[in-house]
Amino acid sequence: METLEHLITAFDENYIPEAVLQHLNTQIDTCGRLLNGWYINYLRKAKPPKDEKKS
């Protein structure tokens, strides 16, 4: 979420308007949800680790 922090700073310093901040915040949230969903799906499909033989 470092990108969002930079955008908030840009807004605070009047480099971007609030509408741009809100739009980009929505885009960042969407990207985060997609990546999280893909990762969860990957973990569900991944093979469980093989148990090592205990000596």
N, CA, C and O atoms as a Tripos MOL2 file, in Angstrom:
@<TRIPOS>MOLECULE
protein
  220   219    55     0     0
PROTEIN
NO_CHARGES

@<TRIPOS>ATOM
      1 N           0.8070   -1.1960    0.0000 N.3       1 MET1
      2 CA          0.0000    0.0000    0.0000 C.3       1 MET1
      3 C           0.8550    1.2680    0.0000 C.2       1 MET1
      4 O           0.3730    2.3690    0.2650 O.2       1 MET1
      5 N           2.1120    1.0790   -0.2990 N.am      2 GLU2
      6 CA          3.0140    2.2310   -0.3500 C.3       2 GLU2
      7 C           2.5710    3.2330   -1.4180 C.2       2 GLU2
      8 O           2.6990    4.4440   -1.2350 O.2       2 GLU2
      9 N           2.0510    2.7190   -2.5310 N.am      3 THR3
     10 CA          1.5890    3.6010   -3.6010 C.3       3 THR3
     11 C           0.4780    4.5110   -3.0990 C.2       3 THR3
     12 O           0.4650    5.7040   -3.4040 O.2       3 THR3
     13 N          -0.4390    3.9630   -2.3440 N.am      4 LEU4
     14 CA         -1.5390    4.7660   -1.8020 C.3       4 LEU4
     15 C          -0.9980    5.8520   -0.8770 C.2       4 LEU4
     16 O          -1.4870    6.9810   -0.8920 O.2       4 LEU4
     17 N          -0.0110    5.5220   -0.0900 N.am      5 GLU5
     18 CA          0.5860    6.5200    0.7990 C.3       5 GLU5
     19 C           1.1970    7.6700   -0.0040 C.2       5 GLU5
     20 O           1.0920    8.8320    0.3890 O.2       5 GLU5
     21 N           1.8340    7.3410   -1.1240 N.am      6 HIS6
     22 CA          2.4010    8.3890   -1.9820 C.3       6 HIS6
     23 C           1.2960    9.2480   -2.5950 C.2       6 HIS6
     24 O           1.4430   10.4630   -2.7220 O.2       6 HIS6
     25 N           0.2040    8.6160   -2.9680 N.am      7 LEU7
     26 CA         -0.9160    9.3750   -3.5290 C.3       7 LEU7
     27 C          -1.5410   10.2950   -2.4860 C.2       7 LEU7
     28 O          -1.9190   11.4230   -2.8000 O.2       7 LEU7
     29 N          -1.6500    9.8250   -1.2640 N.am      8 ILE8
     30 CA         -2.1900   10.6650   -0.1920 C.3       8 ILE8
     31 C          -1.2780   11.8620    0.0370 C.2       8 ILE8
     32 O          -1.7510   12.9810    0.2340 O.2       8 ILE8
     33 N           0.0180   11.6260    0.0110 N.am      9 THR9
     34 CA          0.9740   12.7290    0.1540 C.3       9 THR9
     35 C           0.8230   13.7140   -0.9980 C.2       9 THR9
     36 O           0.8400   14.9270   -0.7880 O.2       9 THR9
     37 N           0.6730   13.1930   -2.2220 N.am     10 ALA10
     38 CA          0.4890   14.0640   -3.3870 C.3      10 ALA10
     39 C          -0.7790   14.8980   -3.2410 C.2      10 ALA10
     40 O          -0.7960   16.0740   -3.6060 O.2      10 ALA10
     41 N          -1.8300   14.2980   -2.7140 N.am     11 PHE11
     42 CA         -3.0690   15.0390   -2.4740 C.3      11 PHE11
     43 C          -2.8590   16.1030   -1.4020 C.2      11 PHE11
     44 O          -3.2860   17.2460   -1.5630 O.2      11 PHE11
     45 N          -2.2020   15.7250   -0.3120 N.am     12 ASP12
     46 CA         -1.9510   16.6780    0.7810 C.3      12 ASP12
     47 C          -1.1210   17.8730    0.3160 C.2      12 ASP12
     48 O          -1.2880   18.9850    0.8170 O.2      12 ASP12
     49 N          -0.2290   17.6380   -0.6390 N.am     13 GLU13
     50 CA          0.6290   18.7120   -1.1570 C.3      13 GLU13
     51 C           0.0040   19.4090   -2.3700 C.2      13 GLU13
     52 O           0.6540   20.2110   -3.0410 O.2      13 GLU13
     53 N          -1.2690   19.0890   -2.6410 N.am     14 ASN14
     54 CA         -2.0330   19.7010   -3.7360 C.3      14 ASN14
     55 C          -1.4630   19.4180   -5.1260 C.2      14 ASN14
     56 O          -1.5880   20.2460   -6.0290 O.2      14 ASN14
     57 N          -0.8380   18.2520   -5.2990 N.am     15 TYR15
     58 CA         -0.3660   17.8570   -6.6220 C.3      15 TYR15
     59 C          -1.4800   17.1920   -7.4350 C.2      15 TYR15
     60 O          -1.4830   17.2690   -8.6630 O.2      15 TYR15
     61 N          -2.4320   16.5330   -6.7460 N.am     16 ILE16
     62 CA         -3.5550   15.8860   -7.4160 C.3      16 ILE16
     63 C          -4.8450   16.2730   -6.6990 C.2      16 ILE16
     64 O          -4.8430   16.4930   -5.4870 O.2      16 ILE16
     65 N          -5.9530   16.3580   -7.4490 N.am     17 PRO17
     66 CA         -7.2360   16.6710   -6.8020 C.3      17 PRO17
     67 C          -7.8220   15.4400   -6.1070 C.2      17 PRO17
     68 O          -7.3870   14.3110   -6.3320 O.2      17 PRO17
     69 N          -8.8100   15.6880   -5.2650 N.am     18 GLU18
     70 CA         -9.4310   14.6040   -4.4880 C.3      18 GLU18
     71 C         -10.0640   13.5540   -5.3880 C.2      18 GLU18
     72 O         -10.0310   12.3640   -5.0750 O.2      18 GLU18
     73 N         -10.6430   13.9880   -6.5080 N.am     19 ALA19
     74 CA        -11.2850   13.0390   -7.4200 C.3      19 ALA19
     75 C         -10.2730   12.0300   -7.9640 C.2      19 ALA19
     76 O         -10.5900   10.8480   -8.0980 O.2      19 ALA19
     77 N          -9.0820   12.4800   -8.2720 N.am     20 VAL20
     78 CA         -8.0330   11.5870   -8.7680 C.3      20 VAL20
     79 C          -7.6110   10.6230   -7.6630 C.2      20 VAL20
     80 O          -7.4370    9.4300   -7.9080 O.2      20 VAL20
     81 N          -7.4510   11.1380   -6.4630 N.am     21 LEU21
     82 CA         -7.0840   10.2910   -5.3220 C.3      21 LEU21
     83 C          -8.1310    9.1980   -5.1130 C.2      21 LEU21
     84 O          -7.7820    8.0320   -4.9280 O.2      21 LEU21
     85 N          -9.3990    9.5640   -5.1420 N.am     22 GLN22
     86 CA        -10.4650    8.5830   -4.9300 C.3      22 GLN22
     87 C         -10.4780    7.5380   -6.0430 C.2      22 GLN22
     88 O         -10.6380    6.3460   -5.7810 O.2      22 GLN22
     89 N         -10.3080    7.9890   -7.2890 N.am     23 HIS23
     90 CA        -10.2980    7.0600   -8.4200 C.3      23 HIS23
     91 C          -9.1390    6.0710   -8.3030 C.2      23 HIS23
     92 O          -9.3280    4.8650   -8.4610 O.2      23 HIS23
     93 N          -7.9560    6.5800   -8.0270 N.am     24 LEU24
     94 CA         -6.7850    5.7110   -7.9310 C.3      24 LEU24
     95 C          -6.8590    4.8030   -6.7040 C.2      24 LEU24
     96 O          -6.3820    3.6680   -6.7410 O.2      24 LEU24
     97 N          -7.4490    5.2940   -5.6310 N.am     25 ASN25
     98 CA         -7.6490    4.4600   -4.4450 C.3      25 ASN25
     99 C          -8.5520    3.2750   -4.7860 C.2      25 ASN25
    100 O          -8.3000    2.1540   -4.3460 O.2      25 ASN25
    101 N          -9.5910    3.5200   -5.5610 N.am     26 THR26
    102 CA        -10.4780    2.4490   -5.9990 C.3      26 THR26
    103 C          -9.7210    1.4460   -6.8640 C.2      26 THR26
    104 O          -9.8960    0.2360   -6.7210 O.2      26 THR26
    105 N          -8.8810    1.9550   -7.7610 N.am     27 GLN27
    106 CA         -8.1010    1.0750   -8.6300 C.3      27 GLN27
    107 C          -7.1260    0.2200   -7.8170 C.2      27 GLN27
    108 O          -6.9670   -0.9700   -8.0870 O.2      27 GLN27
    109 N          -6.4860    0.8190   -6.8400 N.am     28 ILE28
    110 CA         -5.5510    0.0890   -5.9790 C.3      28 ILE28
    111 C          -6.2890   -0.9900   -5.2010 C.2      28 ILE28
    112 O          -5.7950   -2.1100   -5.0640 O.2      28 ILE28
    113 N          -7.4580   -0.6590   -4.6960 N.am     29 ASP29
    114 CA         -8.2600   -1.6310   -3.9490 C.3      29 ASP29
    115 C          -8.6490   -2.8050   -4.8460 C.2      29 ASP29
    116 O          -8.5780   -3.9610   -4.4290 O.2      29 ASP29
    117 N          -9.0580   -2.5070   -6.0710 N.am     30 THR30
    118 CA         -9.4260   -3.5530   -7.0210 C.3      30 THR30
    119 C          -8.2360   -4.4630   -7.3190 C.2      30 THR30
    120 O          -8.3740   -5.6860   -7.3190 O.2      30 THR30
    121 N          -7.0920   -3.8800   -7.5690 N.am     31 CYS31
    122 CA         -5.8850   -4.6700   -7.8410 C.3      31 CYS31
    123 C          -5.5340   -5.5610   -6.6500 C.2      31 CYS31
    124 O          -5.1980   -6.7320   -6.8250 O.2      31 CYS31
    125 N          -5.6110   -5.0170   -5.4620 N.am     32 GLY32
    126 CA         -5.3090   -5.7950   -4.2610 C.3      32 GLY32
    127 C          -6.2410   -6.9760   -4.0950 C.2      32 GLY32
    128 O          -5.8070   -8.0710   -3.7350 O.2      32 GLY32
    129 N          -7.5280   -6.7580   -4.3570 N.am     33 ARG33
    130 CA         -8.4990   -7.8490   -4.2450 C.3      33 ARG33
    131 C          -8.2300   -8.9260   -5.2910 C.2      33 ARG33
    132 O          -8.3060  -10.1180   -4.9940 O.2      33 ARG33
    133 N          -7.9140   -8.5040   -6.5200 N.am     34 LEU34
    134 CA         -7.6150   -9.4850   -7.5730 C.3      34 LEU34
    135 C          -6.3840  -10.3090   -7.2230 C.2      34 LEU34
    136 O          -6.4000  -11.5350   -7.3300 O.2      34 LEU34
    137 N          -5.3310   -9.6410   -6.8100 N.am     35 LEU35
    138 CA         -4.1090  -10.3580   -6.4670 C.3      35 LEU35
    139 C          -4.3290  -11.3070   -5.2960 C.2      35 LEU35
    140 O          -3.8380  -12.4360   -5.3010 O.2      35 LEU35
    141 N          -5.0640  -10.8480   -4.3000 N.am     36 ASN36
    142 CA         -5.3500  -11.6920   -3.1420 C.3      36 ASN36
    143 C          -6.1680  -12.9120   -3.5590 C.2      36 ASN36
    144 O          -5.9020  -14.0260   -3.1070 O.2      36 ASN36
    145 N          -7.1510  -12.7050   -4.4110 N.am     37 GLY37
    146 CA         -7.9740  -13.8100   -4.8820 C.3      37 GLY37
    147 C          -7.1680  -14.8270   -5.6700 C.2      37 GLY37
    148 O          -7.3410  -16.0340   -5.4970 O.2      37 GLY37
    149 N          -6.2840  -14.3390   -6.5390 N.am     38 TRP38
    150 CA         -5.4450  -15.2490   -7.3180 C.3      38 TRP38
    151 C          -4.5160  -16.0370   -6.4060 C.2      38 TRP38
    152 O          -4.2990  -17.2300   -6.6180 O.2      38 TRP38
    153 N          -3.9710  -15.3790   -5.4000 N.am     39 TYR39
    154 CA         -3.0520  -16.0480   -4.4850 C.3      39 TYR39
    155 C          -3.7830  -17.1120   -3.6650 C.2      39 TYR39
    156 O          -3.2720  -18.2170   -3.4830 O.2      39 TYR39
    157 N          -4.9690  -16.7810   -3.1750 N.am     40 ILE40
    158 CA         -5.7570  -17.7470   -2.4090 C.3      40 ILE40
    159 C          -6.0930  -18.9500   -3.2990 C.2      40 ILE40
    160 O          -6.0060  -20.0940   -2.8530 O.2      40 ILE40
    161 N          -6.4720  -18.6940   -4.5460 N.am     41 ASN41
    162 CA         -6.7770  -19.7650   -5.4850 C.3      41 ASN41
    163 C          -5.5470  -20.6330   -5.7220 C.2      41 ASN41
    164 O          -5.6540  -21.8580   -5.7690 O.2      41 ASN41
    165 N          -4.3930  -20.0170   -5.8690 N.am     42 TYR42
    166 CA         -3.1420  -20.7550   -6.0490 C.3      42 TYR42
    167 C          -2.8770  -21.6590   -4.8390 C.2      42 TYR42
    168 O          -2.5250  -22.8290   -4.9940 O.2      42 TYR42
    169 N          -3.0500  -21.1090   -3.6470 N.am     43 LEU43
    170 CA         -2.8000  -21.8990   -2.4350 C.3      43 LEU43
    171 C          -3.7610  -23.0780   -2.3190 C.2      43 LEU43
    172 O          -3.3720  -24.1560   -1.8700 O.2      43 LEU43
    173 N          -4.9880  -22.8800   -2.7140 N.am     44 ARG44
    174 CA         -5.9670  -23.9700   -2.6460 C.3      44 ARG44
    175 C          -5.6170  -25.0960   -3.6180 C.2      44 ARG44
    176 O          -5.8400  -26.2690   -3.3210 O.2      44 ARG44
    177 N          -5.0680  -24.7370   -4.7790 N.am     45 LYS45
    178 CA         -4.7310  -25.7350   -5.7920 C.3      45 LYS45
    179 C          -3.3560  -26.3490   -5.5820 C.2      45 LYS45
    180 O          -3.0600  -27.3990   -6.1540 O.2      45 LYS45
    181 N          -2.5130  -25.7200   -4.7770 N.am     46 ALA46
    182 CA         -1.1490  -26.2010   -4.5770 C.3      46 ALA46
    183 C          -1.1670  -27.5490   -3.8720 C.2      46 ALA46
    184 O          -2.0250  -27.8250   -3.0330 O.2      46 ALA46
    185 N          -0.2030  -28.3720   -4.2350 N.am     47 LYS47
    186 CA         -0.0870  -29.6650   -3.5870 C.3      47 LYS47
    187 C           0.4180  -29.4670   -2.1700 C.2      47 LYS47
    188 O           1.3130  -28.6560   -1.9330 O.2      47 LYS47
    189 N          -0.1530  -30.2030   -1.2280 N.am     48 PRO48
    190 CA          0.3640  -30.0930    0.1450 C.3      48 PRO48
    191 C           1.7940  -30.6460    0.2160 C.2      48 PRO48
    192 O           2.1340  -31.5590   -0.5370 O.2      48 PRO48
    193 N           2.6120  -30.1210    1.0860 N.am     49 PRO49
    194 CA          3.9950  -30.6220    1.1870 C.3      49 PRO49
    195 C           4.0170  -32.0670    1.6270 C.2      49 PRO49
    196 O           3.1870  -32.5080    2.4220 O.2      49 PRO49
    197 N           4.9890  -32.8020    1.0930 N.am     50 LYS50
    198 CA          5.1420  -34.2150    1.4880 C.3      50 LYS50
    199 C           5.7510  -34.2680    2.8750 C.2      50 LYS50
    200 O           6.6450  -33.4910    3.2100 O.2      50 LYS50
    201 N           5.2580  -35.1860    3.6640 N.am     51 ASP51
    202 CA          5.8210  -35.3720    5.0100 C.3      51 ASP51
    203 C           7.1920  -36.0170    4.8770 C.2      51 ASP51
    204 O           7.3810  -36.9690    4.1200 O.2      51 ASP51
    205 N           8.1210  -35.4910    5.6120 N.am     52 GLU52
    206 CA          9.4610  -36.0850    5.6210 C.3      52 GLU52
    207 C           9.4390  -37.2970    6.5390 C.2      52 GLU52
    208 O           8.7070  -37.3350    7.5290 O.2      52 GLU52
    209 N          10.2670  -38.3020    6.1860 N.am     53 LYS53
    210 CA         10.3460  -39.4860    7.0230 C.3      53 LYS53
    211 C          10.9590  -39.1050    8.3730 C.2      53 LYS53
    212 O          11.9630  -38.3960    8.4540 O.2      53 LYS53
    213 N          10.3240  -39.5970    9.4070 N.am     54 LYS54
    214 CA         10.8460  -39.3280   10.7470 C.3      54 LYS54
    215 C          11.7690  -40.4580   11.1440 C.2      54 LYS54
    216 O          11.4190  -41.6300   11.0060 O.2      54 LYS54
    217 N          12.9320  -40.1180   11.6280 N.am     55 SER55
    218 CA         13.9100  -41.1440   12.0240 C.3      55 SER55
    219 C          13.7650  -41.5010   13.4710 C.2      55 SER55
    220 O          14.5040  -42.3460   13.9760 O.2      55 SER55
@<TRIPOS>BOND
     1     1     2 1
     2     2     3 1
     3     3     4 2
     4     3     5 am
     5     5     6 1
     6     6     7 1
     7     7     8 2
     8     7     9 am
     9     9    10 1
    10    10    11 1
    11    11    12 2
    12    11    13 am
    13    13    14 1
    14    14    15 1
    15    15    16 2
    16    15    17 am
    17    17    18 1
    18    18    19 1
    19    19    20 2
    20    19    21 am
    21    21    22 1
    22    22    23 1
    23    23    24 2
    24    23    25 am
    25    25    26 1
    26    26    27 1
    27    27    28 2
    28    27    29 am
    29    29    30 1
    30    30    31 1
    31    31    32 2
    32    31    33 am
    33    33    34 1
    34    34    35 1
    35    35    36 2
    36    35    37 am
    37    37    38 1
    38    38    39 1
    39    39    40 2
    40    39    41 am
    41    41    42 1
    42    42    43 1
    43    43    44 2
    44    43    45 am
    45    45    46 1
    46    46    47 1
    47    47    48 2
    48    47    49 am
    49    49    50 1
    50    50    51 1
    51    51    52 2
    52    51    53 am
    53    53    54 1
    54    54    55 1
    55    55    56 2
    56    55    57 am
    57    57    58 1
    58    58    59 1
    59    59    60 2
    60    59    61 am
    61    61    62 1
    62    62    63 1
    63    63    64 2
    64    63    65 am
    65    65    66 1
    66    66    67 1
    67    67    68 2
    68    67    69 am
    69    69    70 1
    70    70    71 1
    71    71    72 2
    72    71    73 am
    73    73    74 1
    74    74    75 1
    75    75    76 2
    76    75    77 am
    77    77    78 1
    78    78    79 1
    79    79    80 2
    80    79    81 am
    81    81    82 1
    82    82    83 1
    83    83    84 2
    84    83    85 am
    85    85    86 1
    86    86    87 1
    87    87    88 2
    88    87    89 am
    89    89    90 1
    90    90    91 1
    91    91    92 2
    92    91    93 am
    93    93    94 1
    94    94    95 1
    95    95    96 2
    96    95    97 am
    97    97    98 1
    98    98    99 1
    99    99   100 2
   100    99   101 am
   101   101   102 1
   102   102   103 1
   103   103   104 2
   104   103   105 am
   105   105   106 1
   106   106   107 1
   107   107   108 2
   108   107   109 am
   109   109   110 1
   110   110   111 1
   111   111   112 2
   112   111   113 am
   113   113   114 1
   114   114   115 1
   115   115   116 2
   116   115   117 am
   117   117   118 1
   118   118   119 1
   119   119   120 2
   120   119   121 am
   121   121   122 1
   122   122   123 1
   123   123   124 2
   124   123   125 am
   125   125   126 1
   126   126   127 1
   127   127   128 2
   128   127   129 am
   129   129   130 1
   130   130   131 1
   131   131   132 2
   132   131   133 am
   133   133   134 1
   134   134   135 1
   135   135   136 2
   136   135   137 am
   137   137   138 1
   138   138   139 1
   139   139   140 2
   140   139   141 am
   141   141   142 1
   142   142   143 1
   143   143   144 2
   144   143   145 am
   145   145   146 1
   146   146   147 1
   147   147   148 2
   148   147   149 am
   149   149   150 1
   150   150   151 1
   151   151   152 2
   152   151   153 am
   153   153   154 1
   154   154   155 1
   155   155   156 2
   156   155   157 am
   157   157   158 1
   158   158   159 1
   159   159   160 2
   160   159   161 am
   161   161   162 1
   162   162   163 1
   163   163   164 2
   164   163   165 am
   165   165   166 1
   166   166   167 1
   167   167   168 2
   168   167   169 am
   169   169   170 1
   170   170   171 1
   171   171   172 2
   172   171   173 am
   173   173   174 1
   174   174   175 1
   175   175   176 2
   176   175   177 am
   177   177   178 1
   178   178   179 1
   179   179   180 2
   180   179   181 am
   181   181   182 1
   182   182   183 1
   183   183   184 2
   184   183   185 am
   185   185   186 1
   186   186   187 1
   187   187   188 2
   188   187   189 am
   189   189   190 1
   190   190   191 1
   191   191   192 2
   192   191   193 am
   193   193   194 1
   194   194   195 1
   195   195   196 2
   196   195   197 am
   197   197   198 1
   198   198   199 1
   199   199   200 2
   200   199   201 am
   201   201   202 1
   202   202   203 1
   203   203   204 2
   204   203   205 am
   205   205   206 1
   206   206   207 1
   207   207   208 2
   208   207   209 am
   209   209   210 1
   210   210   211 1
   211   211   212 2
   212   211   213 am
   213   213   214 1
   214   214   215 1
   215   215   216 2
   216   215   217 am
   217   217   218 1
   218   218   219 1
   219   219   220 2
@<TRIPOS>SUBSTRUCTURE
     1 MET1         2 RESIDUE 1 A MET
     2 GLU2         6 RESIDUE 1 A GLU
     3 THR3        10 RESIDUE 1 A THR
     4 LEU4        14 RESIDUE 1 A LEU
     5 GLU5        18 RESIDUE 1 A GLU
     6 HIS6        22 RESIDUE 1 A HIS
     7 LEU7        26 RESIDUE 1 A LEU
     8 ILE8        30 RESIDUE 1 A ILE
     9 THR9        34 RESIDUE 1 A THR
    10 ALA10       38 RESIDUE 1 A ALA
    11 PHE11       42 RESIDUE 1 A PHE
    12 ASP12       46 RESIDUE 1 A ASP
    13 GLU13       50 RESIDUE 1 A GLU
    14 ASN14       54 RESIDUE 1 A ASN
    15 TYR15       58 RESIDUE 1 A TYR
    16 ILE16       62 RESIDUE 1 A ILE
    17 PRO17       66 RESIDUE 1 A PRO
    18 GLU18       70 RESIDUE 1 A GLU
    19 ALA19       74 RESIDUE 1 A ALA
    20 VAL20       78 RESIDUE 1 A VAL
    21 LEU21       82 RESIDUE 1 A LEU
    22 GLN22       86 RESIDUE 1 A GLN
    23 HIS23       90 RESIDUE 1 A HIS
    24 LEU24       94 RESIDUE 1 A LEU
    25 ASN25       98 RESIDUE 1 A ASN
    26 THR26      102 RESIDUE 1 A THR
    27 GLN27      106 RESIDUE 1 A GLN
    28 ILE28      110 RESIDUE 1 A ILE
    29 ASP29      114 RESIDUE 1 A ASP
    30 THR30      118 RESIDUE 1 A THR
    31 CYS31      122 RESIDUE 1 A CYS
    32 GLY32      126 RESIDUE 1 A GLY
    33 ARG33      130 RESIDUE 1 A ARG
    34 LEU34      134 RESIDUE 1 A LEU
    35 LEU35      138 RESIDUE 1 A LEU
    36 ASN36      142 RESIDUE 1 A ASN
    37 GLY37      146 RESIDUE 1 A GLY
    38 TRP38      150 RESIDUE 1 A TRP
    39 TYR39      154 RESIDUE 1 A TYR
    40 ILE40      158 RESIDUE 1 A ILE
    41 ASN41      162 RESIDUE 1 A ASN
    42 TYR42      166 RESIDUE 1 A TYR
    43 LEU43      170 RESIDUE 1 A LEU
    44 ARG44      174 RESIDUE 1 A ARG
    45 LYS45      178 RESIDUE 1 A LYS
    46 ALA46      182 RESIDUE 1 A ALA
    47 LYS47      186 RESIDUE 1 A LYS
    48 PRO48      190 RESIDUE 1 A PRO
    49 PRO49      194 RESIDUE 1 A PRO
    50 LYS50      198 RESIDUE 1 A LYS
    51 ASP51      202 RESIDUE 1 A ASP
    52 GLU52      206 RESIDUE 1 A GLU
    53 LYS53      210 RESIDUE 1 A LYS
    54 LYS54      214 RESIDUE 1 A LYS
    55 SER55      218 RESIDUE 1 A SER
